[in-house]
Each structure stands twice: as structure tokens, then as C-alpha cells.
């Protein structure tokens, strides 16, 4: 693979950094003074003298550790253990080491906790967190066992998460004992959740409290898993239909050069991107998820803070999420299981600022907020309708070992197509009941049905879509 080089651009940056006392070294063939892209923006740090610390545990200004740039392994001497993605044996696959406590152990680009890594850096900067802290993983093992499943050993099925991310404390204990700082990227626990709408379904008799799945108090008993993204770059590129070279170049350029190893370290194949993760809610007997003789209901839901948390009525997100939970409960009480997958992809992964700008544009346009112009306003602001890239979405379903979904609680054609293409059978699709659609969300749902969303009703004509209007901005 031919990786574009950015030494000249980086030299400008490194010369600026160099004036602050950070070492850089020349690269043969690049001319004198060409700076090594030292890794980095990841903050890969090698300790040179930690004997004198400032208040809060940070090295004093004079004693501060040198930054060792890791962009060129031949110069930095960094040699993390290789990762053999798709190996079913985690030891043969290799541990993913993205911590910064010892750069010589690193074998991945980026670091843990997604976007929250920046807050960790702030805690280190103000002395609240020791930069060399290592977590005590005692009693943190998954509340229930998930896997391993055959899909864990199939590099075509999982490319955007580490299937062994929940069990690093078990399978990599010998490496942990050697001092290698390996962190979990998945955590699994049990919980009770309450939602007012579910309490109402109990009062109406649509659901019953069985004492195990739904408590008499109305609590819903779930197992939930938090999943951080871990991307195998060759697999992600293949999934998106682009070259790995082009993928790395775009990731480097469009993040403002945040991760130079993307273009200088083709030997590093794993990337922990600074994006939001996934939360999975499992309802009922987890063993039923992989049992072909027991029913399974699934909803894949992309984050919508306005509706999911605060009940905004401009979209169907919270009503559909609640309906998905209701279907999961009903299926679990019938002897099966239910799965809610919640992705942090606010505003079709365009972000909440873009979403609100689009809201303003929709409601101020000539003719008002109309279903026929629903997607056009998004494109005017963002340049694209959607960047959620559902091609990566089925990975978490394969992590759970899902091979068939009996009731898929979604109308999205993109989600349906991605799941089916990944090899998972979908038996039945469940649209949102019409009485759950808020009046102001009629614009959204009719526009989506006209664009290809699943519906058991007819699709409106272009003339009829013009007549579907939402509130004015000042109403």
C-alpha cells in the first residue's frame, strides 16, 4: 500500500514544537532538519526523569518528560506486538495496546475512551489524574458471559470493535503481569431501568409484570454493554468500498492532522477513533439471542438527544425507541430475547449543531417546513444527507452472535440492507405505529417513507408531500 507522506507539512509543526523543548530527529533522505512526526498527537510519552513532580503529580516544567514521536518506528525504536485481526484465539490475535504509559508497547493508533480521552488529558494537565495511573480491574469482569462466537474469528464480520474487548483481564493476564497496560474496550453489567411510557403500558395492560423481566414496580431488568470503537483499518476500508490508503488520508486530513500515524505508519492497522461508542441493552435470557428456536426482537437506534432525553416532538426517535423496548419485552416474555443497540451518532452523525441549523432552515424556508424538502435542507447545510455509514453497524450484532432477527423494529432501509448484506436474516420488519408519531414529526416520517423507508401503508405523491407541514419556528 502506498501511503502519502506528510513530512514536509509536519516539519513546520515539529519546528514549532521544538521551540518548546520537544526533541525531533532527522529522517534519512528527507534533508537536514526534516522533523520526525513523533507521534504524536496521541501523546505517546516516554519517561526520561520523573523524580521531581509538581503539585498534583505532574512533572515540573524543568523536569517534564520528553515527547517521543512514534511516526517512524525505525527512528523511535517502538515495536509493539503485531495484531493478527480475525484470529479466533485472542492470544494469537494479540492484545490491542493503545495506552500511552509506555509507548514501546503500543500497537494501535489513537487511545481509549473515544472523545473522552480529551477530558482525561485535561485531568492530567490540571494534576487531578496521575498520567501513569493504571486501573485496578478487580471485580470488573462482565456480569454475564457473551461469546465467543464464530463471527469473532471472521475478519469479514467484525471490523469496528474488538470482540475480546470485555475479557482482556482474563485472556491477557500474563501480559498484564509483565506490565503491559491493556485496557478493556467493552464492559458488561446488569441494571434496572425505568421509563414513564413503559409504566403506562403496564397500567394499560399492554405489558405485564412477570417478576423476572419486568418487576412489579415497573422496573425493567436488563443486561447492558458499553462498547468503544476499535477499527481494523483494512476491514473498514473494504466495508466502505475505498482503498486503505484513501481512508487513512481522509481520516488524517479531516481531523486536522490529529493522528499522523495514519499516513506514516502503514504497519499500524488498528485505530481507536475519537468518536462516541455504543450501548447495548439485552432483555430476557441472553442465551436466546443465539438460539434459532427462540424469537429475537432487535432495534438499532441512533442517538437523538432532543427526543430521546427531552421529548422533542420534531422527530419520532423517542417514541420509536420506547416501542422497540416494548417489543423487546414482549418477545422476551414469550421465551425469546430483545436487543436495543444505541449508537452515539447524533443528527445522523452530522452533530447537534448541524441538526439545529437544519431545523431553522426547514422552518424558515419559503412554504414552511414541508415533507418534500425534508432532505434538501440537510444537504444545503451539511452537504450530505447522512454520514452514519450503517455498513459498520452490524458488527455489534455479530459480536452478540446474532444470525437471525425475527422482529426488526426499524423502518430504515439503510439499516435493513446493511444487516442483511452482513449475513443476518431478518424475518419481519416492524414500523412505528401511526398513533405514536407526534404531529410535528409527520414531516420527517412521510419524507422518509417516500425516500425508501419500510411502510405497510402507501407512499405519498410529490404533490401530497408538499401538503405535509410542520409548525412554524415561532409557534
N, C-alpha and C positions, 0 to 999 in steps of 0.2 A: 504494500500500500504506500502510495506517495503522499507524505504529509507536508503541507505547506509550512515553510519556516518563517518565523517572525523575529529572528534575532535582531534585525536592524531596528524594528519598532521597539523591541524590548530594551535595546541598548539605551534608548532615551530614558525609559523608565528606570532602568537599573542605575544609570548615572545620577539620576535624581535621588534614588535611594542611597547610593553610595555616599553621597554627601552627608548622610545621616549616620554613617559608620557601619553600613552593612557591606560585607565582603562580596565581591564578584570576581570571576576569573575569566580569562580569555578562552575562546574556543578555537582550536586549530582550524585554519582555513578561512576564518571569519575576519581576519585583520586584527591588528593590535587594538585593544580596548573594547572589543565586542563583548558585551556582558553576558554572563550565563543567566538564563532565565531561571532563577532559583526558585524554586517552587513556591516560592511561592505564595501566591495568593492563598494557598491552602494553609499557610502558616506553618509549614514543616520546619521544626526548630531543633537544632542540636545544641545541647548544653555545653558551654565552654567553661563557665565558672559561676556556680550558684551559691557560693559560700556566703555572700553578703546580700541580704534581701532587704528591700524597702518595706515599710509597713504594709501589711496585707499579703505578704508572701511573694511579691513580685521582685525580680532583680532590680537593684538600684540602677540609676541612669548610667553610672560608670561601669557597673558590673553586668549590664544587660547582655544576654546571650546573643551570639552571632546568629543571623539568619543563614541557613544553608539552603541554597537554591537547588531544587531537585529536578529541574527540567531536563538535564542531560546527565544520565547515570554514569557515563564514563568519566565525568568530571567530579560529580558529587560522591561517587562511590556507594550510592544507595542501591541495595539489591534485595528487595522484598521477595518473598517466596511467590512463585508463579501460581496463577489461578487457572484451573482446567474446568471451565464452565461446562455444566451438563453432566459431570461425573456424579453417579448416584451415591458413591461413598464420600462423605464430607471430608474425610482426611485426604483422599486422593484429589478431590476438588480443590482443597486448600482453603484456609481461613482468609476472609477478606479483612485486611487491616487498613483502616482509614483514619486511625487516631494519629495525633501529632506529637505524642510524648517522646517517641523515638523514631525519627524519620527513616532510619535504616530498615525498619520493619515494614514500612508502608508498601502496599502493592495496589493501591487504588487512587484515583483522582477524587478530590473533594474530601468531605469529612462527614461525621454523623450528625443526626438531628435535623437534617434538612435546613430550612430557613432559620431555625432556632440556633444554629451554630453561631450566628452573628451575636445573639444575646449571650451565648457562652463567652464569646470574645469580650463583650462588654464587662462581664463579671470578672474575667481575668484582668482586664485593663484597670478596673477600679479596686482591685485587690480582694474582691469578695470570693473569688474562686482560685485555688491554687492551680496553676497551669498543668501540674503533673499529677493532679488527683486521678485516682483510678477507682471505679465503682466497686463496692463490695456487693457481689451478686448472690450472697447467701439468701436463700428462700425466695428468689425471684424467678424460679423456673415456671414454665407455663402451668396454669391451673388445670388444664386438660391437655392431653397429647393430640397433636394434629400431625398426621403423616408418620413416616414418609410415604409418599405415593409415587407410582410410576412416572408421573409427569415431572417429578423433581429431577429425574435423570434424563429428561428430554430437552435439549437446548432449544428446540423449536417452540416449546410450550411456555417456558418461563424465561424472560429476558429483562424484566424490570423490577425484580425483587430477589432477595436471597432466600431460597426456600429453607435453608438451615439457620436463618436469622434468629429464630426463637430458642435454639438449643446450643448456642456457642459455648455456654458454660458446661455443657455435658460432653459434646463431641470434641472440643478443642481444649479440654482441661490440661493436657500435657504441655501445650503451647503457652497457656496462661501461666503454668507453673514455671516456665522458662522466662517469664517476664514480658511476653509479647502482649500488648494491650489490645485485646479483641473485644469488641462491643456487640451486644445484641442489636439487631435491626428490626426485630419483631418481639412484641410482648403480648402474652395471652392471660387474661384474668376473667373472673366471674363478677357479675354485677346484677343489681335490681334497677330497673328504670321505670319512671312514671311519666305518662303523658296525659293531659286532660282529655284529649279525644278518645284515648283508649278507655279511660274511666267512663266516658259517656257511652261507648259501645257496650260496656258491661251493664250499665243501667238500662240500656235499650234492649238487652238480651241478645245482641248480635254475637257477642262472645260470652264465654262462661269462665268463672274462676275454678280451675281444676285442682288448685293447691300445689301443683308442681311447676307448671309453666306460668300460669297466672295465679298469683296469691289472692286470698280473699280481700286483702287491702287494695287490690288492683295493681300491685307491683308485677312487672314482667321480669322473669328470671332469664338472663342471657349470659352467654359467654362472649367476650369481646376481645378482639385482637387489634393492636396498633402496628402498622406496617410502614417502615421507612422505605423510600425508593432506593433501589440499588440497580443500576443499569449496566448490562453487559453490552457494550457499545456495538460490537459486530452484529449482535442479535437485534438490537433496537434499529440499527440502520437497515437490516434486511426486512424487518417488520414494516418499516415506513417506506420501503422501496427506494432508498437512496444509498449512495456509497458511504462507507465508513468515513472516508476522507472528507466528503462534503458535510456529513453530520458533525464531525469534530470541528471543522472550520466554522460552521454556523453557530455551534454552541460557544466556541471561543469568542467569536466576533460579537454575537448578540448579547453576551453577558459582559461586554466591555473588557474583555481580556482577563476575566476573573480567574480562569483556570488555564494557564499557559501550557500545562502538560497535555492538554487536549491536542495541541498541534506539534508538540516537541517530543512527546513520549508515546509513540505508537505501541510500545511494549506494554503499556498500562491499558488494559482492556475494560476495566470496571470503573464506573463513575457514580459517585453519590451526589446527585444534583441537589441544589439548594431550593427545593420545592416542597410543597405540602405532601403529606402522606395519605394513608388510607386507614379507615377504621372499619372493622368487620364485626357485625353483630350476628351471633348464631342463636337461633331459637329452637328449643327442643333437643332431642337426642342427637348429638353430633355424629354418632355412628350412622344415622340415617342419611347423612349428606352423600355418602358414597355407596349406599345400598340401593341397587337398581329396583328392588321390590318395595321400596318405600317412597312416598311422594316428597318432592322438594319444591319449595317456592323461593324465588330469588328476586330481589330488587337491587339494581345498581343505580346509585343516586349520586349526582354531582352537587357539591356544596352550593347552597344559596342562603347566605346569612340572613338576608332580609326576610325571606319567607320561612326558612327552617326554624329560625330562632325567634324572630319578632313578628311573624304572621303577616307580612306584607301581602296584599291581595292582588298584585300585578302579575303574579305567576301561579302555577299550580304545584310548586315544589313541596311545600309542607303538606298540603292535602294528599298528594300522591305518596309522599314518604309515609304518612300515617296509614294510608290504605295498604301500602306494602307491608308494614308491620302487622296490620290486621290479617292480611293473607298469610303471612308467615306464622302467626299464632294459630290460625285456624288449621293450617297444614300440619303444624307440629302436634296439635291436639288430636289429629287424625292418625297419629303414629309416624309422621314424617318429620321434616325439619324445615326451618326457614332461615334465609340468609339475607341480611341487608349489608351491602357494600357501599361505604360512604367515602367518596373521593373529595379531596380538597382541590376543587377546580372551579373556584368562584367565577361566576359570569362567563361560563363556557371557557374557562381558563384564560379569559382576557382580563380578569381582575374587576374589582368592585368599582373603581373609579371609572373605567371604561363603561361598565354596566350603567352607572348613574348618568353618565354623559348621553348614552343611548336613550335612556328613559326621557331625558329632557328633549332630545332631538325628536323622538317619536311623538311626544305630546305637544310640541310646538310647531310641528310641520303643517303645511297647508292641508286642510281637510281633517286635521286631528290624528289621533292615534288609531291607525287602521291596520287591519289584518293583512291587507295586500302589500303594505310597505314595511311589515314587521322586520324582515331580514335585511332589507335595503338600508335601514337606518344604522344597523350594526356595522355593515360593510362601509358605510360612509365614515364612521368614526374609527373603526378598528382596521379597516382594510380587508377584513375576512369575517366570515360568519361565525366560525367556531375553530378553536385550536385545542380541543380536548384530546384529540388523537386516540380514539377508542380502540385503535389497533393494539395498544398496550394493556387495555383494561382487563381482558380475560385472564391475564397471568395470575391474579389473586384467586380466581375461581379454580384454576389448575393447581394452585398451592393447596387449596382445600380438597383436592381430589375429585372435583365435580366432573362428571361425564354426561349428565343429563339433567335438564331443568324441566319439571313438569308444568310449573306455572311461573312464567316470566312476567313480573309486574312492571312493565315498561312499554311505552309506545314507540320508543326511539328506534328508527331503522338503523342508525349507525351502531348502536349498542347490539342490537339483534344480529346484524351482519357480522360484526367483529367476533361475537361469541360463537356463532355457527361456523364461521371460517376457521376458528381455532380448534374445531373438532367436537364441540359440546352440542348435544342435541337439545332443542327447545320444542316441547310438545305443545304448549298453549301460551298465548300472549294475553295479558290481562290489561285492558285500558283503564284509565281512571273513570269512575262513574261520573256521569254528566252532572249529577247534583252536587258533586264535590268541587266543581270548577267555579272559583269566585267570579263575579260579574266582570271585574276589570281584567281578569285573566283570559276572557273569551278571545281577545285579540291573539294572544300567544297560542292557545290550543288550536284554534282554527287555522292559523298560519302554518303551524307545524304539521297538522294533518294534510293540508294542501301541499306541503313540501315532501311528504312521503311517510309521515308517522303512521303507525298502525291505528286503524279505526274500524269499528264494526258498523259505523254509520257512513253515510255518503260524504264526499268531499265537496265543499262549496265551490261554486264557479268564481271566476275572477270578479264578475260583477257583484256577486253576493259578498265576497271578501271585503270589498270596498265599504260595504254597509256595516261590517262588524267593527265597532269603535269602542275605545276605552274612554275613561274620564279625561277631562282637561287637566292641565298641570296645576291649576289653581282651585280646582273643585275640592 
